Amino acid sequence: MPDPDASTEATGGNSGIRRELPPALTALDAEPLGPYTLRVTNVVSRGYVEQVNFDLVLTDPGGHQATPPVFSGTYSSGRPAAGVVGWVDGVYADRVCFPDGRQVDLQAIGLDR
């Protein structure tokens, strides 16, 4: 079960309101990626009820988080009643570094596919 504190940590954004994970982001939280795990962090409301900012970070088996996030962006569930489909926009980083100096190149080891 995902750690609720890790998945709702608010550190910025327009409104700064802490949010529970939308179902689409819940599906990514604690998802295995090779020997690592993806975690959804820094979930913050954007001012529209259907939108949140979030980070997707890589963690090692010891729980250490790499920087920068492998993805940092905005998720919108859309507004189906208005014909607006959901979307995601953000920045992807294929190279990350753990606190002990270990570097991971997701593209080079085939984990970005």
RATA-V74923 format. One record per residue. RES is the residue in one letter. PHI is phi in whole degrees, -180 to 180 (NA if undefined). OMEGA is omega in radians with two decimals (999 if undefined). NEAR is the number of other C-alpha atoms within 8 Angstrom. Layout:
# RATA-V74923
RES:PHI:OMEGA:NEAR  RES:PHI:OMEGA:NEAR
This chain:
# RATA-V74923
M:NA:-3.14:3  P:-62:3.11:7  D:-76:-3.08:6  P:-63:3.12:7  D:-68:3.14:6  A:-70:-3.02:11  S:-90:-3.14:15  T:-126:-3.13:14  E:-68:-3.10:11  A:-100:3.11:12  T:-140:3.11:7  G:126:-3.13:8  G:97:-3.07:9  N:-70:-3.06:8  S:-104:3.13:9  G:72:3.14:11  I:-80:3.10:7  R:-68:-3.10:10  R:-130:2.94:10  E:-75:-3.12:8  L:-71:2.96:10  P:-65:-3.10:7  P:-52:-3.13:6  A:-64:3.11:7  L:-80:3.06:9  T:-58:3.14:9  A:-64:3.13:7  L:-87:-3.05:10  D:-67:-3.13:11  A:71:3.11:10  E:-77:3.10:9  P:-66:3.06:8  L:-141:-3.03:8  G:60:3.13:6  P:-81:-3.06:7  Y:-111:3.08:10  T:-134:3.03:13  L:-88:3.07:14  R:-129:3.05:14  V:-92:-3.11:16  T:-133:3.03:13  N:53:3.14:14  V:-81:-3.05:17  V:-136:3.08:19  S:-61:3.11:16  R:-107:-3.11:12  G:107:2.99:7  Y:-106:-3.04:6  V:-58:-3.08:6  E:-91:-3.06:8  Q:-119:3.03:12  V:-139:2.91:12  N:-88:3.13:14  F:-160:2.99:13  D:-119:3.03:13  L:-118:-3.06:12  V:-112:3.09:15  L:-95:3.07:13  T:-120:3.09:13  D:-91:-3.12:10  P:-58:3.10:8  G:-84:3.13:5  G:88:3.13:6  H:-74:-3.12:9  Q:-96:3.07:10  A:-85:3.04:12  T:-128:-0.15:10  P:-71:3.03:8  P:-59:3.09:13  V:-70:3.05:14  F:-150:3.08:11  S:-136:-3.08:12  G:-175:-3.09:11  T:-123:3.03:11  Y:-116:3.02:12  S:-127:3.09:10  S:-77:-3.13:10  G:81:3.08:9  R:-133:-3.07:10  P:-53:-3.13:7  A:-64:3.13:5  A:-100:3.13:5  G:79:3.14:6  V:-96:3.14:8  V:-81:3.10:8  G:-66:-3.14:9  W:-155:3.06:8  V:-134:3.08:8  D:-142:3.13:7  G:174:-3.07:8  V:-119:-3.14:7  Y:-105:3.06:8  A:-123:-3.12:9  D:-88:3.11:9  R:-118:-3.13:10  V:-132:-3.10:13  C:-135:3.08:11  F:-86:-3.09:11  P:-55:-3.14:8  D:-84:3.09:4  G:98:3.10:6  R:-62:3.11:7  Q:-110:3.13:8  V:-126:3.05:7  D:-108:-3.05:9  L:-59:3.14:10  Q:-69:-3.09:10  A:-63:-3.12:6  I:-100:3.02:6  G:75:-3.13:7  L:-95:-3.13:9  D:-99:-3.11:6  R:-100:999:4
